């Protein structure tokens, strides 16, 4: 018998098969065994899914007949009835992310050290080369350009990494307080996937929450295992969702001064897409984003009415130095000088 679960780990899968099996094996090897897992089979083929599932009472399987999107599938998994009260934390773990044995132990300890924080980000390293970063927490520029801090750069020694704030937790391996998750409604299902975790972090911040990067919570991450690296699918959803992210979440004192710069960035991204032969898909994403603006603006009214954090605190959580974006660097202060 294990202790009462303190966290529900939601794993959304769509025909990842062997990757899912490896992910679940790493999860079941956690030194902190007081968890429950909900595997959301998001339109998965049973012939691919079933061989990957372990026989462990902590692992619950929710089979969906169709792919409802990563965002909504995580919400469904978080709300799934497993026969007991929902644990006070929700973790999201991608099937291509493989946590170290003390991943949950590290996140649980960090949650105790930071009782006011509402989300926690993991140290992600590339599975193909664990000496390279896949992300030291997510960062966002005020024009809604988002990146995983330190991506593709050498992983700093553990002694140089500092536990501290980042803008968002990459949902490939993140932890959220359930009460905060429920207060904002989890992910926005309209996003389907991509930038949905940044949108969630932004809405948590608007309500006074913070996000903490936990360098001792380490996972190996393949990345884009389902949709392909920099595929048309990714480009479309990123272009569309960036419009909604800016429209929904940016506080009033910031949205209007930043709007011209945001428009310039959108135009530059279209130009880059044209140079790379991707203008059609980037334009389709932009058109879908603009078509969805009326609903996003209606969402904005409710989101901004619930805001309790001052706009300058939200501005301070963003990365204003464009050089950090160009280098895909994390916020200053998360890596000690050597």
Wavefront OBJ file of the C-alpha trace (Angstrom):
o trace
v 0.000 0.000 0.000
v 1.159 3.511 -0.787
v 0.278 6.762 0.898
v -2.711 8.789 -0.256
v -1.731 10.342 -3.613
v -0.579 13.929 -3.355
v -0.420 14.400 -7.143
v -2.245 13.218 -10.237
v 0.094 12.799 -13.195
v -1.758 13.245 -16.491
v -0.160 11.707 -19.578
v -1.863 12.460 -22.903
v -0.898 9.965 -25.574
v -1.737 9.381 -29.207
v -0.052 6.267 -30.586
v 3.371 6.847 -28.996
v 3.621 3.169 -28.020
v 7.233 2.433 -26.979
v 7.778 6.022 -25.815
v 4.744 5.783 -23.552
v 5.992 2.467 -22.152
v 9.344 4.053 -21.306
v 7.634 7.105 -19.768
v 5.418 4.955 -17.547
v 8.364 2.781 -16.542
v 10.237 5.913 -15.398
v 7.157 7.157 -13.559
v 6.643 3.873 -11.720
v 10.301 3.967 -10.644
v 9.799 7.237 -8.706
v 11.191 7.347 -5.187
v 8.000 9.164 -4.180
v 5.351 6.530 -4.853
v 2.388 8.560 -3.533
v 0.950 9.467 -6.928
v -1.796 8.389 -9.276
v -1.486 8.519 -13.050
v -4.188 9.040 -15.645
v -3.197 8.009 -19.164
v -5.513 9.784 -21.587
v -5.605 7.755 -24.820
v -6.417 10.616 -27.166
v -7.864 8.613 -30.050
v -5.086 6.029 -29.747
v -5.117 2.674 -31.532
v -5.586 -0.013 -28.826
v -3.107 -2.246 -30.639
v -0.433 0.402 -30.051
v -1.625 1.598 -26.648
v -2.327 -1.612 -24.767
v 1.151 -3.209 -24.928
v 2.581 -0.043 -23.349
v 0.294 -0.111 -20.302
v 1.667 -1.574 -17.057
v -0.355 -3.541 -14.538
v -0.220 -1.136 -11.644
v -3.227 0.083 -9.635
v -1.860 3.633 -9.649
v -2.223 3.834 -13.442
v -5.715 4.629 -14.738
v -6.558 4.668 -18.435
v -9.116 6.955 -20.036
v -9.868 5.995 -23.644
v -11.200 8.738 -25.910
v -12.685 7.751 -29.256
v -11.215 10.764 -31.052
v -8.343 13.200 -30.715
v -9.785 16.156 -28.793
v -6.441 17.963 -28.616
v -3.642 17.992 -26.078
v -5.095 20.919 -24.135
v -8.584 19.539 -23.563
v -7.303 15.991 -23.044
v -5.198 17.210 -20.107
v -8.281 18.864 -18.620
v -10.293 15.665 -19.009
v -7.497 13.662 -17.402
v -7.213 16.079 -14.502
v -10.971 15.743 -13.852
v -11.220 11.982 -14.382
v -12.912 10.062 -11.556
v -10.390 7.565 -10.216
v -12.534 6.571 -7.262
v -11.127 8.953 -4.668
v -10.796 12.663 -3.966
v -8.591 14.540 -6.443
v -5.067 15.083 -5.105
v -3.999 18.659 -4.283
v -1.570 18.786 -7.229
v -1.798 18.080 -10.962
v 1.295 17.187 -12.969
v 1.478 16.998 -16.749
v 3.956 14.608 -18.317
v 4.366 13.979 -22.016
v 4.826 10.388 -23.196
v 8.186 11.349 -24.687
v 9.443 12.727 -21.342
v 11.282 10.372 -18.996
v 11.684 11.636 -15.433
v 14.617 10.819 -13.194
v 13.639 8.671 -10.174
v 13.553 11.680 -7.821
v 11.524 13.926 -10.150
v 8.368 13.905 -8.029
v 10.382 14.082 -4.804
v 12.081 17.244 -6.059
v 8.828 18.857 -7.203
v 7.073 18.033 -3.936
v 9.906 19.552 -1.906
v 9.898 22.688 -4.074
v 6.141 23.066 -3.587
v 6.764 23.041 0.155
v 9.496 25.674 -0.130
v 7.332 27.957 -2.293
v 3.803 27.846 -0.865
v 2.718 30.871 -2.917
v 3.865 29.436 -6.249
v 1.152 27.931 -8.439
v 3.272 26.096 -11.028
v 6.676 24.424 -11.149
v 8.927 23.778 -14.145
v 11.357 20.895 -14.566
v 14.924 20.796 -15.843
v 14.523 19.272 -19.305
v 17.484 17.766 -21.154
v 17.550 16.346 -24.664
v 17.032 12.618 -24.655
v 19.375 12.150 -27.616
v 22.115 14.116 -25.821
v 21.523 14.627 -22.061
v 24.431 17.075 -21.927
v 22.290 19.592 -23.846
v 19.340 21.546 -22.462
v 15.809 21.095 -23.672
v 14.680 23.862 -21.335
v 15.360 25.587 -18.018
v 11.803 26.883 -17.731
v 9.895 28.759 -20.439
v 10.357 32.481 -21.103
v 8.195 34.992 -22.948
v 8.939 38.328 -24.567
v 6.203 40.996 -24.290
v 5.305 40.425 -27.957
v 4.450 36.783 -27.114
v 7.580 35.226 -28.530
v 8.126 32.159 -26.345
v 11.157 29.918 -25.898
v 12.516 27.273 -23.565
v 15.369 28.890 -21.674
v 18.805 27.553 -22.559
v 17.519 25.174 -25.218
v 20.240 23.328 -27.184
v 22.990 24.762 -24.983
v 25.164 22.701 -22.620
v 23.473 21.854 -19.338
v 25.126 23.906 -16.592
v 26.558 21.999 -13.624
v 23.934 21.375 -10.948
v 25.813 23.626 -8.521
v 25.394 26.587 -10.894
v 21.655 26.194 -11.414
v 19.415 28.330 -9.227
v 15.863 27.488 -8.224
v 13.863 30.537 -9.153
v 11.237 32.215 -11.325
v 10.519 31.588 -14.982
v 7.533 32.811 -16.962
v 5.936 29.435 -17.605
v 6.376 25.731 -16.980
v 6.689 23.610 -20.116
v 3.786 21.161 -19.882
v 6.019 18.287 -21.015
v 6.902 17.949 -17.317
v 5.154 20.453 -15.049
v 3.427 20.622 -11.666
v 0.400 22.769 -10.760
v -1.495 23.408 -7.543
v -4.946 21.955 -8.039
v -6.773 24.873 -6.434
v -5.083 27.315 -8.831
v -5.627 24.997 -11.808
v -9.347 24.745 -11.019
v -9.688 28.493 -10.445
v -8.637 29.266 -14.045
v -10.154 26.144 -15.615
v -6.916 24.415 -16.591
v -5.806 24.657 -20.207
v -7.811 26.540 -22.812
v -9.164 23.698 -24.942
v -9.484 25.974 -27.989
v -5.697 26.116 -28.239
v -5.692 22.367 -29.033
v -1.925 22.316 -28.476
v 1.121 24.652 -28.434
v 1.379 27.801 -26.319
v -1.441 26.401 -24.183
v 0.943 25.967 -21.246
v 2.125 29.580 -21.590
v -1.486 30.764 -21.709
v -2.199 28.778 -18.537
v 0.824 30.255 -16.762
v -0.193 33.769 -17.862
v -3.697 33.303 -16.435
v -2.262 31.926 -13.198
v -0.009 34.982 -12.977
v -2.924 37.347 -13.575
v -4.479 35.890 -10.421
v -1.329 36.464 -8.404
v 0.429 33.143 -9.009
v 4.089 32.560 -9.782
v 6.084 29.868 -11.585
v 9.273 28.330 -10.161
v 11.975 26.457 -12.080
v 13.186 23.417 -10.113
v 16.667 22.335 -11.291
v 16.595 19.128 -9.248
v 13.456 17.908 -11.074
v 15.139 16.471 -14.165
v 13.560 14.789 -17.188
v 14.907 13.564 -20.500
v 12.719 14.810 -23.353
v 12.515 13.701 -26.968
v 10.359 16.642 -28.108
v 7.829 16.794 -30.985
v 7.663 13.002 -31.056
v 4.008 13.063 -32.139
v 3.786 15.993 -34.547
v 7.309 16.235 -35.936
v 9.906 18.886 -35.306
v 8.863 22.262 -36.752
v 6.072 20.646 -38.778
v 3.260 22.512 -40.543
v 1.001 21.362 -37.700
v 3.212 23.123 -35.160
v 3.608 26.275 -37.281
v -0.169 26.606 -37.801
v -1.115 26.217 -34.142
v 1.702 28.445 -32.905
v 0.794 31.245 -35.328
v -2.886 31.008 -34.437
v -2.497 30.637 -30.695
v -0.022 33.529 -30.399
v -2.823 35.884 -31.524
v -5.186 34.530 -28.861
v -2.507 34.545 -26.174
v -1.816 38.244 -26.701
v -5.494 39.199 -27.017
v -6.723 37.240 -23.995
v -4.029 37.683 -21.421
v -2.047 40.889 -21.884
v -3.205 43.438 -19.249
v -4.849 46.638 -20.456
v -1.977 48.984 -19.532
v 0.348 46.813 -21.669
v -1.727 45.579 -24.590
v -2.221 48.897 -26.355
v 1.381 50.192 -26.070
v 2.653 46.763 -27.186
v 0.192 46.295 -30.046
v 2.328 48.002 -32.757
v 5.362 45.906 -31.817
v 3.215 42.762 -31.760
v 1.937 43.507 -35.278
v 5.507 44.048 -36.484
v 6.538 40.683 -35.021
v 3.611 38.934 -36.727
v 4.609 40.494 -40.063
v 8.251 39.511 -39.564
v 7.232 35.939 -38.788
v 5.195 35.864 -41.991
v 8.212 37.154 -43.917
v 10.408 34.494 -42.345
v 7.833 31.890 -43.279
v 7.882 33.122 -46.876
v 11.673 32.855 -47.026
v 11.453 29.284 -45.721
v 8.670 28.254 -48.063
v 6.127 28.188 -45.228
v 4.066 31.294 -46.029
v 0.892 29.328 -46.745
v 0.745 27.552 -43.396
v 1.815 30.660 -41.445
v -0.905 32.672 -43.220
v -3.497 30.021 -42.456
v -2.559 30.111 -38.793
v -2.754 33.901 -38.715
v -6.127 33.880 -40.489
v -7.504 31.344 -37.998
v -6.207 33.449 -35.123
v -7.884 36.576 -36.464
v -11.117 34.678 -37.113
v -11.138 33.585 -33.465
v -10.436 37.048 -32.078
v -14.064 37.915 -31.185
v -14.316 34.899 -28.903
v -10.824 35.520 -27.502
v -11.867 39.086 -26.699
v -14.947 37.815 -24.867
v -12.683 35.496 -22.878
v -10.426 38.462 -22.189
v -13.164 40.341 -20.378
v -13.611 37.564 -17.812
v -9.876 36.915 -17.509
v -8.977 40.556 -16.926
v -11.841 41.083 -14.474
v -10.319 38.324 -12.341
v -6.839 39.901 -12.432
v -5.409 40.743 -9.016
v -1.720 41.085 -9.916
v -0.577 44.614 -10.825
v 0.402 45.030 -14.458
v 3.966 46.000 -13.590
v 4.483 42.680 -11.806
v 3.370 40.846 -14.930
v 5.636 43.038 -17.040
v 8.517 42.177 -14.738
v 7.945 38.462 -15.322
v 8.492 38.882 -19.067
v 11.852 39.088 -20.824
v 12.317 42.517 -22.395
v 15.917 42.132 -23.572
v 15.750 40.860 -27.203
v 19.296 39.517 -26.916
v 18.066 36.876 -24.482
v 15.452 35.754 -26.991
v 18.001 35.600 -29.811
v 20.233 33.398 -27.641
v 17.233 31.437 -26.277
v 18.688 32.211 -22.867
v 16.919 31.809 -19.517
v 16.203 34.747 -17.257
v 19.240 36.239 -15.598
v 19.841 34.854 -12.133
v 18.930 31.224 -12.822
v 22.540 30.306 -13.590
v 25.320 31.316 -11.212
v 28.493 32.691 -12.839
v 31.269 30.109 -13.098
l 1 2 3 4 5 6 7 8 9 10 11 12 13 14 15 16 17 18 19 20 21 22 23 24 25 26 27 28 29 30 31 32 33 34 35 36 37 38 39 40 41 42 43 44 45 46 47 48 49 50 51 52 53 54 55 56 57 58 59 60 61 62 63 64 65 66 67 68 69 70 71 72 73 74 75 76 77 78 79 80 81 82 83 84 85 86 87 88 89 90 91 92 93 94 95 96 97 98 99 100 101 102 103 104 105 106 107 108 109 110 111 112 113 114 115 116 117 118 119 120 121 122 123 124 125 126 127 128 129 130 131 132 133 134 135 136 137 138 139 140 141 142 143 144 145 146 147 148 149 150 151 152 153 154 155 156 157 158 159 160 161 162 163 164 165 166 167 168 169 170 171 172 173 174 175 176 177 178 179 180 181 182 183 184 185 186 187 188 189 190 191 192 193 194 195 196 197 198 199 200 201 202 203 204 205 206 207 208 209 210 211 212 213 214 215 216 217 218 219 220 221 222 223 224 225 226 227 228 229 230 231 232 233 234 235 236 237 238 239 240 241 242 243 244 245 246 247 248 249 250 251 252 253 254 255 256 257 258 259 260 261 262 263 264 265 266 267 268 269 270 271 272 273 274 275 276 277 278 279 280 281 282 283 284 285 286 287 288 289 290 291 292 293 294 295 296 297 298 299 300 301 302 303 304 305 306 307 308 309 310 311 312 313 314 315 316 317 318 319 320 321 322 323 324 325 326 327 328 329 330 331 332 333 334 335 336 337 338
